[in-house]
Amino acid sequence: MSINRKPRRPDVTTVELVGGPERLELELHDYDDGWPAVYLTHRHRIEAALAPARVGIEHMGSTSVPGLAAKPIIDIVVAVKDITAEEDYLDPLLAAGYQLRVREPGHRLVRTPALDVHVHLYEQGDPAVEDYLLLRDHLRTDAEDRALYEATKRTLLNRRWDDMNDYADAKTDVISAIKARARAAKEV
């Protein structure tokens, strides 16, 4: 065991939604070839804010899948060394202009004031990160599941949502089925 290692602190046990529920008008946009450039801009901003720490940074979500219609929100996942050590990542990201939106066990979410970039923070090795990347990579290569996912989103967006989290939860069954197929395809 390293002498310099900080003792593990307990994580939060509740969900804190900073600012409370938000009623949002959601709409899908056709895939925009500019989304990867927006991701790269924020990747560099995050890297600069968190330097010299080694963190994993990936573009995820629908805007990371060419050809997939999406809400025009760039989702980024960042894997940090210790999710409980907020002073190592949260304070620098807030200083870089991001705003805290969610604090929950194992996960933090910061976003831009314009609400067009969401940065999801998890601890390195958290299975959620692998799941996000599994879904992204599968949707990039499987046209049928990409079409299914887009059709599901379009159907759900015909309903009224008082909170974006409710919309996200409504996609869970379809996402779970797609991820199961992606895992099965990896095993072949």
Secondary structure, DSSP 8 states (H G I E B T S, - for coil): --TT---------S-EETT---------B---TTHHHHHHHHHHHHHHHHTTS--EEEEESGGGSTT--B-S-EEEEEEES-TT-HHHHHHHHHHTT-EEEEEETTEEEEE-TTS-EEEEEEETT-HHHHHHHHHHHHHHH-HHHHHHHHHHHHHHTTS--SSHHHHHHHTHHHHHHHHHHHHHHHH-
